[in-house]
Amino acid sequence: MSVAEASAAPVRRFSSRFLRSELRLIAVRRRNQVGLAALAAVPIVLAVAMRLATPDTSERRGGGPDFFAQITGNGFFVALAALSVELTLFLPIAVAMVAGDAVAGEADQGTLRYLLTVPVGRIRLLAVKYAGIVAGAFLAPLVVAASGLASGLILFGGGDVTMLSGTQVGFGEALLRLLGVCLFLGVCLSALGAVGLFLSTLTVQPMAATIALTMLSVASFVLGQIPQLDWLHPYLLTRHWQDFGELLRDPVSFDALTPGLLSALAYIVVFLTAAWARFAGRDVTS
């Protein structure tokens, strides 16, 4: 091709239309809306229950950070307690619902082949689907935190926040740390979403991928509690999810957060590659 012909060739510009369409589709699905509503309801129920409970919860003791014991003194901790409660099941289910639908949902509805003949390349399709999963992974903990923060402030008030290290910080700085917690959990849940995207390429039944991913996350939490399997713990998907507590110490130990971020990145790279390898050579008939 000559220089003149090359300059005359049409330039294919990037368009975000497919991504915007995918995000809109995720947002308008009734089950996703119900799922977000359920995530937001848990902190409200938690706050009301703590408000109606006897005020001696501050005497509770436990092996880890006891956010519940601090709720009555500052409503800020409702958000953290709700995140801790929902992290083991409800947040993974929310991500699993979006991830399971990514490819399997299109195949189940018979629209996958149509999408690939628009034309939309397979790599671009997977990239857009994963972008939608990531959006859901970051939105879910933000919804929980916002609901918990609002209900906590209404029922218990706010003020300076005592960190896990015993020092106090202003409410504004505490909000930034809460945002950091949500972002950290968003990265962790994005890794779960990458596994879900791979599972979604293995079946045409979105519910099967959703259930499999939920069971995988629950199994990871359970296996992480068995001391005899300590050799397996460093490789578990959920191993470092509870490390978000490091953001609530003063000063923040970013070195303690690095293993969790690197683990999430490794899962993302491995399972996105696996999803591409599976989907690139798959015969699409639906």
C-alpha positions in Angstrom: 0.0 0.0 0.0 1.4 3.4 -1.0 1.7 6.3 1.4 -1.2 8.1 -0.4 -3.4 5.0 -0.1 -2.6 4.6 3.5 -3.4 8.2 4.2 -6.7 7.9 2.4 -7.7 4.8 4.3 -10.4 5.4 6.9 -9.2 5.7 10.5 -11.1 3.5 12.9 -11.7 5.6 16.0 -12.3 4.2 19.4 -15.9 4.3 20.4 -17.3 3.9 24.0 -20.7 3.0 22.7 -20.4 -0.7 23.4 -19.1 -0.1 26.9 -21.8 2.4 27.7 -24.4 0.0 26.4 -23.0 -2.8 28.6 -23.0 -0.6 31.7 -26.6 0.5 31.0 -27.6 -3.1 30.5 -26.1 -4.1 33.9 -27.7 -1.1 35.6 -31.3 -1.8 34.3 -31.3 -5.5 35.1 -33.9 -5.9 37.8 -31.9 -8.6 39.6 -28.9 -6.3 39.8 -31.1 -3.5 41.2 -32.6 -5.9 43.8 -29.1 -7.1 44.7 -27.8 -3.5 45.3 -30.9 -2.8 47.4 -30.2 -5.9 49.5 -26.6 -4.8 50.0 -27.8 -1.4 51.1 -30.4 -2.9 53.4 -28.0 -4.9 55.5 -26.2 -1.9 57.1 -29.6 -0.3 57.9 -30.8 -3.4 59.7 -27.4 -3.6 61.5 -27.6 0.0 62.6 -31.2 -0.4 63.8 -30.4 -3.6 65.7 -27.4 -2.0 67.4 -29.6 1.0 68.3 -32.2 -1.2 69.9 -29.6 -3.5 71.6 -28.3 -3.1 75.1 -25.5 -0.5 75.3 -22.9 -2.8 76.8 -21.5 -3.9 73.4 -18.3 -2.0 74.1 -17.3 -4.7 76.5 -17.2 -7.3 73.8 -13.8 -8.9 73.0 -12.7 -10.7 70.0 -9.6 -11.9 68.1 -9.8 -9.2 65.4 -11.0 -5.6 64.9 -14.3 -5.3 66.8 -16.1 -2.7 64.7 -19.4 -3.6 66.4 -18.1 -2.5 69.8 -17.4 1.0 68.5 -20.7 1.6 66.6 -22.5 3.1 69.6 -19.8 5.7 70.1 -19.5 6.7 66.4 -21.9 5.8 63.6 -18.9 5.8 61.2 -18.2 2.2 62.3 -21.5 0.9 61.0 -20.0 1.1 57.5 -17.0 -0.9 58.5 -19.0 -3.5 60.4 -21.4 -3.9 57.4 -18.5 -4.3 55.0 -17.0 -7.0 57.3 -20.3 -8.8 57.5 -21.1 -8.7 53.8 -17.6 -9.5 52.6 -17.8 -13.2 53.2 -21.0 -13.8 51.2 -23.2 -10.9 50.0 -20.5 -8.9 48.2 -19.2 -12.1 46.4 -22.8 -13.0 45.3 -23.3 -9.5 43.9 -20.1 -9.8 41.8 -21.0 -13.4 40.8 -24.4 -12.2 39.5 -22.7 -9.8 37.1 -19.8 -12.0 36.2 -21.9 -15.1 35.6 -24.1 -13.2 33.1 -21.2 -11.7 31.2 -20.8 -14.3 28.4 -23.1 -17.1 29.5 -26.0 -14.7 29.7 -25.5 -13.6 26.1 -25.3 -17.2 25.0 -28.4 -18.1 27.0 -30.4 -15.3 25.3 -29.0 -16.2 21.8 -27.4 -12.7 21.4 -23.7 -13.8 21.6 -23.4 -14.7 17.9 -25.2 -11.5 16.9 -22.7 -9.4 19.0 -19.8 -11.1 17.2 -21.2 -10.3 13.8 -21.8 -6.6 14.4 -18.7 -6.9 14.2 -17.3 -6.9 17.7 -14.0 -8.7 18.1 -13.8 -11.4 20.8 -11.0 -9.6 22.7 -13.0 -6.4 22.7 -16.1 -8.3 23.8 -14.3 -9.8 26.8 -12.7 -6.4 27.6 -16.0 -4.7 27.7 -17.7 -7.5 29.7 -14.9 -7.4 32.2 -15.1 -3.6 32.5 -18.7 -4.0 33.4 -17.8 -6.6 36.1 -15.1 -4.2 37.5 -17.7 -1.4 37.7 -19.9 -3.7 39.7 -17.0 -4.8 41.9 -16.2 -1.2 42.9 -19.8 -0.1 43.1 -20.9 -2.8 45.5 -18.7 -1.9 48.5 -19.3 1.8 47.9 -23.1 1.1 48.2 -22.6 -0.8 51.5 -20.3 1.9 52.9 -22.6 4.8 51.9 -25.7 3.0 53.4 -23.8 2.2 56.5 -22.4 5.6 56.9 -25.7 7.4 56.4 -27.7 5.1 58.8 -24.9 5.2 61.3 -24.6 9.0 61.4 -28.4 9.3 61.7 -28.7 6.9 64.6 -25.4 7.4 66.5 -23.8 10.6 65.2 -20.3 11.2 64.1 -17.2 13.0 65.2 -13.5 12.2 65.4 -12.7 8.5 64.7 -10.4 6.3 66.8 -8.2 4.2 64.6 -7.3 0.6 65.3 -3.9 1.8 66.5 -5.6 3.9 69.2 -5.0 7.3 67.6 -7.8 9.7 66.6 -8.2 11.3 63.2 -10.7 13.9 62.0 -13.9 12.7 60.4 -12.8 14.0 56.9 -9.6 11.9 57.0 -11.7 8.9 58.2 -13.9 9.3 55.2 -10.9 9.1 52.9 -9.7 6.0 54.7 -13.2 4.5 54.2 -13.0 5.3 50.5 -9.6 3.6 50.5 -11.1 0.5 52.1 -13.8 0.4 49.4 -11.2 0.8 46.6 -9.1 -2.0 48.1 -12.1 -4.3 48.3 -13.0 -3.3 44.8 -9.7 -4.6 43.5 -10.2 -7.9 45.5 -13.7 -8.3 44.1 -12.4 -7.5 40.6 -10.1 -10.6 40.9 -13.1 -12.6 41.8 -14.9 -11.2 38.8 -12.0 -12.3 36.5 -12.5 -15.9 37.7 -16.3 -15.4 37.1 -15.7 -14.2 33.6 -13.6 -17.4 32.9 -16.4 -19.5 34.3 -18.9 -17.7 32.2 -17.1 -18.7 29.0 -17.4 -22.4 30.0 -21.2 -22.6 30.0 -24.3 -21.2 28.4 -26.2 -21.2 31.7 -25.4 -17.9 33.7 -26.9 -19.3 36.9 -24.4 -22.2 36.8 -21.5 -19.7 36.5 -22.9 -17.6 39.3 -23.4 -20.5 41.7 -19.9 -21.9 40.9 -18.3 -18.6 41.6 -20.2 -18.1 44.9 -19.2 -21.6 46.0 -15.6 -20.9 45.1 -15.4 -17.8 47.2 -17.2 -19.4 50.2 -14.9 -22.5 49.9 -11.9 -20.1 49.9 -13.0 -18.5 53.1 -13.7 -21.9 54.8 -10.3 -23.3 53.7 -8.6 -20.2 55.1 -9.9 -21.1 58.6 -8.4 -24.6 58.7 -4.9 -24.5 60.3 -3.9 -27.8 58.8 -4.1 -26.3 55.4 -1.7 -23.4 56.1 0.4 -24.4 53.1 -2.6 -23.6 50.9 -3.6 -20.3 52.5 -1.2 -18.0 50.5 -2.8 -19.1 47.3 -6.4 -18.7 48.3 -8.4 -16.0 46.5 -9.8 -14.5 49.6 -6.6 -14.8 51.7 -5.9 -11.0 51.9 -9.4 -9.6 51.8 -9.5 -8.8 55.5 -6.3 -6.8 55.1 -8.4 -3.7 54.6 -8.0 -3.1 58.3 -4.5 -1.8 57.7 -6.0 1.3 56.2 -7.5 2.0 59.6 -4.2 2.2 61.4 -2.0 5.2 62.0 0.3 5.3 60.1 -1.1 3.1 57.3 1.2 0.2 56.5 1.1 0.0 52.7 3.6 -2.9 52.8 0.9 -4.9 54.5 -1.5 -4.1 51.7 0.9 -5.0 48.9 0.4 -8.9 49.1 -3.3 -8.5 48.7 -3.0 -6.3 45.7 -0.4 -8.5 44.1 -2.5 -11.6 44.7 -5.5 -9.9 43.1 -3.4 -8.8 40.1 -2.1 -12.3 39.7 -5.7 -13.8 39.7 -6.8 -11.1 37.2 -4.0 -11.8 34.8 -4.2 -15.6 35.0 -8.0 -15.9 34.6 -8.4 -13.1 32.0 -5.8 -15.0 30.0 -7.7 -18.2 30.6 -11.0 -16.6 29.5 -9.4 -15.3 26.3 -7.8 -18.7 25.5 -11.2 -20.4 26.0 -13.3 -17.9 24.2 -11.0 -17.3 21.3 -11.2 -20.9 20.2 -14.8 -21.5 21.0 -17.4 -22.2 18.4 -20.3 -19.7 19.0 -23.6 -21.2 17.9 -26.0 -19.2 20.1 
